C-alpha cells in the first residue's frame, strides 16, 4: 500500500466521515441530476426545440459532480485496508 500513489491513508474516523458524506453527496447530486434532466426534457417527451437547455446542463453537471466526488472519495483508505497481494508478507495464492 505504501507504493500506491493514488491512495490517501487517513485515520479511521476521518475515513468513515469521508465515506459517509461523499456517498451521501454523490447519491443526492446524481438523483438530483436525473430529476433536473427529466424536468428539462419533460420526461423525455419534449421535442428538441422544447428542451430546457439550462436544466439539461444542470442535470448533466450534477450527475458528473456526483460521480467525481464518489471517485475521488474512493481513493481514501484507513490504515491496514486494501493490502497489496504482491507485497512480501502475502502469499501469491491466498485468494
Backbone as XML, in Angstrom:
<?xml version="1.0"?>
<chain id="A" units="angstrom">
  <residue number="1" name="UNK">
    <atom name="N" x="0.817" y="-1.172" z="0.000"/>
    <atom name="CA" x="0.000" y="0.000" z="0.000"/>
    <atom name="C" x="0.867" y="1.243" z="0.000"/>
  </residue>
  <residue number="2" name="UNK">
    <atom name="N" x="2.051" y="1.179" z="0.444"/>
    <atom name="CA" x="2.914" y="2.329" z="0.504"/>
    <atom name="C" x="3.313" y="2.854" z="-0.865"/>
  </residue>
  <residue number="3" name="UNK">
    <atom name="N" x="3.406" y="1.991" z="-1.872"/>
    <atom name="CA" x="3.823" y="2.454" z="-3.190"/>
    <atom name="C" x="2.638" y="2.745" z="-4.109"/>
  </residue>
  <residue number="4" name="UNK">
    <atom name="N" x="1.426" y="2.669" z="-3.597"/>
    <atom name="CA" x="0.254" y="3.034" z="-4.388"/>
    <atom name="C" x="0.039" y="4.530" z="-4.246"/>
  </residue>
  <residue number="5" name="UNK">
    <atom name="N" x="0.473" y="5.293" z="-5.238"/>
    <atom name="CA" x="0.441" y="6.750" z="-5.134"/>
    <atom name="C" x="-0.965" y="7.318" z="-5.242"/>
  </residue>
  <residue number="6" name="UNK">
    <atom name="N" x="-1.942" y="6.513" z="-5.617"/>
    <atom name="CA" x="-3.311" y="7.004" z="-5.741"/>
    <atom name="C" x="-4.094" y="6.927" z="-4.447"/>
  </residue>
  <residue number="7" name="UNK">
    <atom name="N" x="-3.650" y="6.171" z="-3.487"/>
    <atom name="CA" x="-4.353" y="6.027" z="-2.211"/>
    <atom name="C" x="-3.901" y="7.098" z="-1.233"/>
  </residue>
  <residue number="8" name="UNK">
    <atom name="N" x="-4.845" y="7.563" z="-0.432"/>
    <atom name="CA" x="-4.562" y="8.539" z="0.612"/>
    <atom name="C" x="-4.900" y="7.876" z="1.932"/>
  </residue>
  <residue number="9" name="UNK">
    <atom name="N" x="-3.903" y="7.610" z="2.754"/>
    <atom name="CA" x="-4.107" y="6.933" z="4.029"/>
    <atom name="C" x="-4.454" y="7.976" z="5.080"/>
  </residue>
  <residue number="10" name="UNK">
    <atom name="N" x="-5.598" y="7.778" z="5.729"/>
    <atom name="CA" x="-6.091" y="8.702" z="6.752"/>
    <atom name="C" x="-6.495" y="7.903" z="7.983"/>
  </residue>
  <residue number="11" name="UNK">
    <atom name="N" x="-6.669" y="8.568" z="9.119"/>
    <atom name="CA" x="-7.176" y="7.857" z="10.309"/>
    <atom name="C" x="-8.571" y="7.288" z="10.043"/>
  </residue>
  <residue number="12" name="UNK">
    <atom name="N" x="-8.895" y="6.229" z="10.756"/>
    <atom name="CA" x="-10.150" y="5.521" z="10.507"/>
    <atom name="C" x="-11.379" y="6.412" z="10.696"/>
  </residue>
  <residue number="13" name="UNK">
    <atom name="N" x="-11.367" y="7.285" z="11.682"/>
    <atom name="CA" x="-12.507" y="8.181" z="11.929"/>
    <atom name="C" x="-12.728" y="9.110" z="10.739"/>
  </residue>
  <residue number="14" name="UNK">
    <atom name="N" x="-11.658" y="9.666" z="10.191"/>
    <atom name="CA" x="-11.767" y="10.538" z="9.017"/>
    <atom name="C" x="-12.217" y="9.734" z="7.802"/>
  </residue>
  <residue number="15" name="UNK">
    <atom name="N" x="-11.730" y="8.506" z="7.667"/>
    <atom name="CA" x="-12.145" y="7.644" z="6.559"/>
    <atom name="C" x="-13.647" y="7.407" z="6.589"/>
  </residue>
  <residue number="16" name="UNK">
    <atom name="N" x="-14.171" y="7.105" z="7.777"/>
    <atom name="CA" x="-15.615" y="6.866" z="7.904"/>
    <atom name="C" x="-16.410" y="8.121" z="7.569"/>
  </residue>
  <residue number="17" name="UNK">
    <atom name="N" x="-15.941" y="9.268" z="8.029"/>
    <atom name="CA" x="-16.623" y="10.529" z="7.750"/>
    <atom name="C" x="-16.617" y="10.838" z="6.265"/>
  </residue>
  <residue number="18" name="UNK">
    <atom name="N" x="-15.472" y="10.695" z="5.635"/>
    <atom name="CA" x="-15.367" y="10.957" z="4.190"/>
    <atom name="C" x="-16.258" y="10.000" z="3.414"/>
  </residue>
  <residue number="19" name="UNK">
    <atom name="N" x="-16.258" y="8.742" z="3.792"/>
    <atom name="CA" x="-17.064" y="7.750" z="3.091"/>
    <atom name="C" x="-18.556" y="8.045" z="3.211"/>
  </residue>
  <residue number="20" name="UNK">
    <atom name="N" x="-19.008" y="8.348" z="4.403"/>
    <atom name="CA" x="-20.433" y="8.602" z="4.615"/>
    <atom name="C" x="-20.889" y="9.841" z="3.852"/>
  </residue>
  <residue number="21" name="UNK">
    <atom name="N" x="-20.190" y="10.950" z="4.047"/>
    <atom name="CA" x="-20.653" y="12.197" z="3.456"/>
    <atom name="C" x="-20.430" y="12.267" z="1.947"/>
  </residue>
  <residue number="22" name="UNK">
    <atom name="N" x="-19.364" y="11.667" z="1.448"/>
    <atom name="CA" x="-19.163" y="11.675" z="-0.005"/>
    <atom name="C" x="-20.184" y="10.783" z="-0.700"/>
  </residue>
  <residue number="23" name="UNK">
    <atom name="N" x="-20.521" y="9.660" z="-0.092"/>
    <atom name="CA" x="-21.551" y="8.792" z="-0.666"/>
    <atom name="C" x="-22.907" y="9.477" z="-0.633"/>
  </residue>
  <residue number="24" name="UNK">
    <atom name="N" x="-23.227" y="10.119" z="0.479"/>
    <atom name="CA" x="-24.487" y="10.856" z="0.586"/>
    <atom name="C" x="-24.552" y="11.968" z="-0.456"/>
  </residue>
  <residue number="25" name="UNK">
    <atom name="N" x="-23.480" y="12.748" z="-0.578"/>
    <atom name="CA" x="-23.434" y="13.833" z="-1.566"/>
    <atom name="C" x="-23.570" y="13.276" z="-2.977"/>
  </residue>
  <residue number="26" name="UNK">
    <atom name="N" x="-22.863" y="12.179" z="-3.268"/>
    <atom name="CA" x="-22.922" y="11.594" z="-4.610"/>
    <atom name="C" x="-24.330" y="11.112" z="-4.944"/>
  </residue>
  <residue number="27" name="UNK">
    <atom name="N" x="-24.983" y="10.465" z="-4.007"/>
    <atom name="CA" x="-26.343" y="9.963" z="-4.258"/>
    <atom name="C" x="-27.303" y="11.125" z="-4.494"/>
  </residue>
  <residue number="28" name="UNK">
    <atom name="N" x="-27.232" y="12.132" z="-3.630"/>
    <atom name="CA" x="-28.148" y="13.276" z="-3.763"/>
    <atom name="C" x="-27.914" y="14.011" z="-5.079"/>
  </residue>
  <residue number="29" name="UNK">
    <atom name="N" x="-26.667" y="14.253" z="-5.442"/>
    <atom name="CA" x="-26.412" y="15.000" z="-6.678"/>
    <atom name="C" x="-26.758" y="14.190" z="-7.930"/>
  </residue>
  <residue number="30" name="UNK">
    <atom name="N" x="-26.490" y="12.909" z="-7.922"/>
    <atom name="CA" x="-26.835" y="12.092" z="-9.098"/>
    <atom name="C" x="-28.353" y="12.004" z="-9.259"/>
  </residue>
  <residue number="31" name="UNK">
    <atom name="N" x="-29.064" y="11.755" z="-8.167"/>
    <atom name="CA" x="-30.528" y="11.704" z="-8.249"/>
    <atom name="C" x="-31.068" y="13.074" z="-8.656"/>
  </residue>
  <residue number="32" name="UNK">
    <atom name="N" x="-30.548" y="14.137" z="-8.043"/>
    <atom name="CA" x="-30.960" y="15.490" z="-8.421"/>
    <atom name="C" x="-30.660" y="15.796" z="-9.878"/>
  </residue>
  <residue number="33" name="UNK">
    <atom name="N" x="-29.553" y="15.293" z="-10.371"/>
    <atom name="CA" x="-29.211" y="15.485" z="-11.772"/>
    <atom name="C" x="-30.194" y="14.804" z="-12.708"/>
  </residue>
  <residue number="34" name="UNK">
    <atom name="N" x="-30.593" y="13.604" z="-12.354"/>
    <atom name="CA" x="-31.574" y="12.904" z="-13.184"/>
    <atom name="C" x="-32.948" y="13.569" z="-13.111"/>
  </residue>
  <residue number="35" name="UNK">
    <atom name="N" x="-33.299" y="14.110" z="-11.936"/>
    <atom name="CA" x="-34.563" y="14.841" z="-11.809"/>
    <atom name="C" x="-34.534" y="16.095" z="-12.675"/>
  </residue>
  <residue number="36" name="UNK">
    <atom name="N" x="-33.426" y="16.842" z="-12.640"/>
    <atom name="CA" x="-33.297" y="18.046" z="-13.464"/>
    <atom name="C" x="-33.315" y="17.698" z="-14.952"/>
  </residue>
  <residue number="37" name="UNK">
    <atom name="N" x="-32.656" y="16.629" z="-15.321"/>
    <atom name="CA" x="-32.649" y="16.197" z="-16.721"/>
    <atom name="C" x="-34.040" y="15.763" z="-17.162"/>
  </residue>
  <residue number="38" name="UNK">
    <atom name="N" x="-34.752" y="15.088" z="-16.272"/>
    <atom name="CA" x="-36.111" y="14.674" z="-16.567"/>
    <atom name="C" x="-37.030" y="15.888" z="-16.728"/>
  </residue>
  <residue number="39" name="UNK">
    <atom name="N" x="-36.860" y="16.876" z="-15.863"/>
    <atom name="CA" x="-37.660" y="18.102" z="-15.964"/>
    <atom name="C" x="-37.312" y="18.878" z="-17.234"/>
  </residue>
  <residue number="40" name="UNK">
    <atom name="N" x="-36.059" y="18.874" z="-17.615"/>
    <atom name="CA" x="-35.631" y="19.608" z="-18.810"/>
    <atom name="C" x="-36.210" y="19.015" z="-20.081"/>
  </residue>
  <residue number="41" name="UNK">
    <atom name="N" x="-36.370" y="17.703" z="-20.105"/>
    <atom name="CA" x="-36.877" y="17.030" z="-21.310"/>
    <atom name="C" x="-38.345" y="16.653" z="-21.189"/>
  </residue>
  <residue number="42" name="UNK">
    <atom name="N" x="-38.982" y="17.085" z="-20.103"/>
    <atom name="CA" x="-40.398" y="16.769" z="-19.847"/>
    <atom name="C" x="-40.641" y="15.266" z="-19.966"/>
  </residue>
  <residue number="43" name="UNK">
    <atom name="N" x="-39.921" y="14.529" z="-19.163"/>
    <atom name="CA" x="-39.977" y="13.059" z="-19.126"/>
    <atom name="C" x="-39.686" y="12.442" z="-20.479"/>
  </residue>
  <residue number="44" name="UNK">
    <atom name="N" x="-38.722" y="13.009" z="-21.171"/>
    <atom name="CA" x="-38.244" y="12.524" z="-22.473"/>
    <atom name="C" x="-39.320" y="12.592" z="-23.550"/>
  </residue>
  <residue number="45" name="UNK">
    <atom name="N" x="-40.320" y="13.443" z="-23.354"/>
    <atom name="CA" x="-41.365" y="13.558" z="-24.361"/>
    <atom name="C" x="-41.320" y="14.901" z="-25.095"/>
  </residue>
  <residue number="46" name="UNK">
    <atom name="N" x="-40.400" y="15.772" z="-24.714"/>
    <atom name="CA" x="-40.319" y="17.092" z="-25.344"/>
    <atom name="C" x="-39.595" y="17.006" z="-26.684"/>
  </residue>
  <residue number="47" name="UNK">
    <atom name="N" x="-40.020" y="17.851" z="-27.595"/>
    <atom name="CA" x="-39.302" y="17.965" z="-28.859"/>
    <atom name="C" x="-37.996" y="18.692" z="-28.588"/>
  </residue>
  <residue number="48" name="UNK">
    <atom name="N" x="-37.087" y="18.617" z="-29.519"/>
    <atom name="CA" x="-35.769" y="19.230" z="-29.326"/>
    <atom name="C" x="-35.868" y="20.728" z="-29.079"/>
  </residue>
  <residue number="49" name="UNK">
    <atom name="N" x="-36.804" y="21.385" z="-29.699"/>
    <atom name="CA" x="-36.952" y="22.828" z="-29.511"/>
    <atom name="C" x="-37.571" y="23.184" z="-28.160"/>
  </residue>
  <residue number="50" name="UNK">
    <atom name="N" x="-38.198" y="22.214" z="-27.490"/>
    <atom name="CA" x="-38.846" y="22.461" z="-26.204"/>
    <atom name="C" x="-37.957" y="22.125" z="-25.005"/>
  </residue>
  <residue number="51" name="UNK">
    <atom name="N" x="-36.808" y="21.547" z="-25.244"/>
    <atom name="CA" x="-35.922" y="21.130" z="-24.164"/>
    <atom name="C" x="-35.319" y="22.361" z="-23.492"/>
  </residue>
  <residue number="52" name="UNK">
    <atom name="N" x="-35.354" y="22.384" z="-22.196"/>
    <atom name="CA" x="-34.745" y="23.469" z="-21.421"/>
    <atom name="C" x="-33.245" y="23.190" z="-21.293"/>
  </residue>
  <residue number="53" name="UNK">
    <atom name="N" x="-32.479" y="23.886" z="-22.089"/>
    <atom name="CA" x="-31.028" y="23.650" z="-22.121"/>
    <atom name="C" x="-30.370" y="23.928" z="-20.768"/>
  </residue>
  <residue number="54" name="UNK">
    <atom name="N" x="-30.712" y="25.027" z="-20.066"/>
    <atom name="CA" x="-30.073" y="25.238" z="-18.759"/>
    <atom name="C" x="-30.344" y="24.107" z="-17.758"/>
  </residue>
  <residue number="55" name="UNK">
    <atom name="N" x="-31.583" y="23.611" z="-17.726"/>
    <atom name="CA" x="-31.882" y="22.480" z="-16.834"/>
    <atom name="C" x="-31.146" y="21.214" z="-17.266"/>
  </residue>
  <residue number="56" name="UNK">
    <atom name="N" x="-31.035" y="20.993" z="-18.557"/>
    <atom name="CA" x="-30.313" y="19.817" z="-19.052"/>
    <atom name="C" x="-28.836" y="19.892" z="-18.679"/>
  </residue>
  <residue number="57" name="UNK">
    <atom name="N" x="-28.243" y="21.056" z="-18.845"/>
    <atom name="CA" x="-26.826" y="21.234" z="-18.489"/>
    <atom name="C" x="-26.646" y="21.084" z="-16.972"/>
  </residue>
  <residue number="58" name="UNK">
    <atom name="N" x="-27.579" y="21.647" z="-16.201"/>
    <atom name="CA" x="-27.528" y="21.488" z="-14.749"/>
    <atom name="C" x="-27.606" y="20.015" z="-14.361"/>
  </residue>
  <residue number="59" name="UNK">
    <atom name="N" x="-28.521" y="19.278" z="-14.982"/>
    <atom name="CA" x="-28.662" y="17.851" z="-14.680"/>
    <atom name="C" x="-27.412" y="17.062" z="-14.997"/>
  </residue>
  <residue number="60" name="UNK">
    <atom name="N" x="-26.838" y="17.302" z="-16.156"/>
    <atom name="CA" x="-25.617" y="16.587" z="-16.534"/>
    <atom name="C" x="-24.466" y="16.990" z="-15.624"/>
  </residue>
  <residue number="61" name="UNK">
    <atom name="N" x="-24.415" y="18.270" z="-15.261"/>
    <atom name="CA" x="-23.371" y="18.728" z="-14.344"/>
    <atom name="C" x="-23.484" y="18.094" z="-12.972"/>
  </residue>
  <residue number="62" name="UNK">
    <atom name="N" x="-24.713" y="17.980" z="-12.465"/>
    <atom name="CA" x="-24.914" y="17.340" z="-11.156"/>
    <atom name="C" x="-24.529" y="15.862" z="-11.191"/>
  </residue>
  <residue number="63" name="UNK">
    <atom name="N" x="-24.884" y="15.186" z="-12.263"/>
    <atom name="CA" x="-24.525" y="13.767" z="-12.393"/>
    <atom name="C" x="-23.004" y="13.610" z="-12.424"/>
  </residue>
  <residue number="64" name="UNK">
    <atom name="N" x="-22.338" y="14.459" z="-13.196"/>
    <atom name="CA" x="-20.873" y="14.404" z="-13.275"/>
    <atom name="C" x="-20.230" y="14.746" z="-11.935"/>
  </residue>
  <residue number="65" name="UNK">
    <atom name="N" x="-20.768" y="15.748" z="-11.241"/>
    <atom name="CA" x="-20.207" y="16.132" z="-9.941"/>
    <atom name="C" x="-20.343" y="14.999" z="-8.925"/>
  </residue>
  <residue number="66" name="UNK">
    <atom name="N" x="-21.478" y="14.338" z="-8.913"/>
    <atom name="CA" x="-21.657" y="13.207" z="-8.007"/>
    <atom name="C" x="-20.689" y="12.073" z="-8.309"/>
  </residue>
  <residue number="67" name="UNK">
    <atom name="N" x="-20.498" y="11.804" z="-9.573"/>
    <atom name="CA" x="-19.547" y="10.760" z="-9.961"/>
    <atom name="C" x="-18.114" y="11.108" z="-9.604"/>
  </residue>
  <residue number="68" name="UNK">
    <atom name="N" x="-17.734" y="12.367" z="-9.807"/>
    <atom name="CA" x="-16.372" y="12.796" z="-9.477"/>
    <atom name="C" x="-16.111" y="12.744" z="-7.974"/>
  </residue>
  <residue number="69" name="UNK">
    <atom name="N" x="-17.072" y="13.183" z="-7.186"/>
    <atom name="CA" x="-16.905" y="13.139" z="-5.725"/>
    <atom name="C" x="-16.776" y="11.696" z="-5.265"/>
  </residue>
  <residue number="70" name="UNK">
    <atom name="N" x="-17.605" y="10.826" z="-5.782"/>
    <atom name="CA" x="-17.536" y="9.419" z="-5.384"/>
    <atom name="C" x="-16.207" y="8.792" z="-5.806"/>
  </residue>
  <residue number="71" name="UNK">
    <atom name="N" x="-15.754" y="9.105" z="-7.013"/>
    <atom name="CA" x="-14.488" y="8.548" z="-7.492"/>
    <atom name="C" x="-13.318" y="9.065" z="-6.667"/>
  </residue>
  <residue number="72" name="UNK">
    <atom name="N" x="-13.318" y="10.350" z="-6.347"/>
    <atom name="CA" x="-12.229" y="10.893" z="-5.544"/>
    <atom name="C" x="-12.249" y="10.322" z="-4.135"/>
  </residue>
  <residue number="73" name="UNK">
    <atom name="N" x="-13.417" y="10.169" z="-3.546"/>
    <atom name="CA" x="-13.515" y="9.661" z="-2.183"/>
    <atom name="C" x="-13.074" y="8.202" z="-2.094"/>
  </residue>
  <residue number="74" name="UNK">
    <atom name="N" x="-13.146" y="7.481" z="-3.193"/>
    <atom name="CA" x="-12.727" y="6.076" z="-3.162"/>
    <atom name="C" x="-11.211" y="5.943" z="-3.044"/>
  </residue>
  <residue number="75" name="UNK">
    <atom name="N" x="-10.482" y="7.035" z="-3.163"/>
    <atom name="CA" x="-9.026" y="6.999" z="-3.010"/>
    <atom name="C" x="-8.610" y="6.945" z="-1.546"/>
  </residue>
  <residue number="76" name="UNK">
    <atom name="N" x="-9.497" y="7.321" z="-0.634"/>
    <atom name="CA" x="-9.150" y="7.343" z="0.781"/>
    <atom name="C" x="-9.142" y="5.929" z="1.341"/>
  </residue>
  <residue number="77" name="UNK">
    <atom name="N" x="-8.186" y="5.656" z="2.211"/>
    <atom name="CA" x="-8.049" y="4.350" z="2.853"/>
    <atom name="C" x="-7.695" y="4.567" z="4.312"/>
  </residue>
  <residue number="78" name="UNK">
    <atom name="N" x="-8.203" y="3.707" z="5.159"/>
    <atom name="CA" x="-7.769" y="3.694" z="6.553"/>
    <atom name="C" x="-6.536" y="2.797" z="6.638"/>
  </residue>
  <residue number="79" name="UNK">
    <atom name="N" x="-5.743" y="3.024" z="7.639"/>
    <atom name="CA" x="-4.525" y="2.229" z="7.801"/>
    <atom name="C" x="-4.881" y="0.739" z="7.896"/>
  </residue>
  <residue number="80" name="UNK">
    <atom name="N" x="-4.218" y="-0.103" z="7.114"/>
    <atom name="CA" x="-4.461" y="-1.535" z="7.134"/>
    <atom name="C" x="-5.471" y="-2.013" z="6.119"/>
  </residue>
  <residue number="81" name="UNK">
    <atom name="N" x="-6.074" y="-1.124" z="5.373"/>
    <atom name="CA" x="-7.062" y="-1.529" z="4.364"/>
    <atom name="C" x="-6.377" y="-1.840" z="3.045"/>
  </residue>
  <residue number="82" name="UNK">
    <atom name="N" x="-7.013" y="-2.674" z="2.256"/>
    <atom name="CA" x="-6.594" y="-2.987" z="0.888"/>
    <atom name="C" x="-5.141" y="-3.403" z="0.816"/>
  </residue>
  <residue number="83" name="UNK">
    <atom name="N" x="-4.828" y="-4.490" z="1.485"/>
    <atom name="CA" x="-3.453" y="-4.959" z="1.430"/>
    <atom name="C" x="-3.116" y="-5.424" z="0.029"/>
  </residue>
  <residue number="84" name="UNK">
    <atom name="N" x="-1.926" y="-5.149" z="-0.362"/>
    <atom name="CA" x="-1.443" y="-5.489" z="-1.689"/>
    <atom name="C" x="-1.038" y="-6.955" z="-1.716"/>
  </residue>
  <residue number="85" name="UNK">
    <atom name="N" x="-1.614" y="-7.742" z="-2.607"/>
    <atom name="CA" x="-1.300" y="-9.176" z="-2.666"/>
    <atom name="C" x="0.099" y="-9.433" z="-3.196"/>
  </residue>
  <residue number="86" name="UNK">
    <atom name="N" x="0.729" y="-8.430" z="-3.762"/>
    <atom name="CA" x="2.079" y="-8.608" z="-4.277"/>
    <atom name="C" x="3.142" y="-8.212" z="-3.262"/>
  </residue>
  <residue number="87" name="UNK">
    <atom name="N" x="2.756" y="-7.810" z="-2.064"/>
    <atom name="CA" x="3.741" y="-7.412" z="-1.067"/>
    <atom name="C" x="4.427" y="-8.653" z="-0.499"/>
  </residue>
  <residue number="88" name="UNK">
    <atom name="N" x="5.521" y="-8.437" z="0.185"/>
    <atom name="CA" x="6.341" y="-9.541" z="0.677"/>
    <atom name="C" x="5.642" y="-10.398" z="1.726"/>
  </residue>
  <residue number="89" name="UNK">
    <atom name="N" x="4.717" y="-9.814" z="2.517"/>
    <atom name="CA" x="4.082" y="-10.592" z="3.586"/>
    <atom name="C" x="2.845" y="-11.356" z="3.125"/>
  </residue>
  <residue number="90" name="UNK">
    <atom name="N" x="2.489" y="-11.291" z="1.841"/>
    <atom name="CA" x="1.326" y="-12.001" z="1.321"/>
    <atom name="C" x="1.761" y="-13.150" z="0.413"/>
  </residue>
  <residue number="91" name="UNK">
    <atom name="N" x="1.083" y="-14.265" z="0.551"/>
    <atom name="CA" x="1.350" y="-15.411" z="-0.310"/>
    <atom name="C" x="0.662" y="-15.172" z="-1.662"/>
  </residue>
  <residue number="92" name="UNK">
    <atom name="N" x="1.243" y="-15.569" z="-2.768"/>
    <atom name="CA" x="0.630" y="-15.319" z="-4.066"/>
    <atom name="C" x="-0.670" y="-16.101" z="-4.300"/>
  </residue>
  <residue number="93" name="UNK">
    <atom name="N" x="-0.909" y="-17.163" z="-3.536"/>
    <atom name="CA" x="-2.088" y="-17.986" z="-3.752"/>
    <atom name="C" x="-3.085" y="-17.894" z="-2.601"/>
  </residue>
  <residue number="94" name="UNK">
    <atom name="N" x="-3.194" y="-16.752" z="-1.943"/>
    <atom name="CA" x="-4.046" y="-16.647" z="-0.770"/>
    <atom name="C" x="-5.454" y="-16.156" z="-1.094"/>
  </residue>
  <residue number="95" name="UNK">
    <atom name="N" x="-5.885" y="-16.287" z="-2.296"/>
    <atom name="CA" x="-7.251" y="-15.953" z="-2.571"/>
    <atom name="C" x="-7.402" y="-14.978" z="-3.657"/>
  </residue>
</chain>
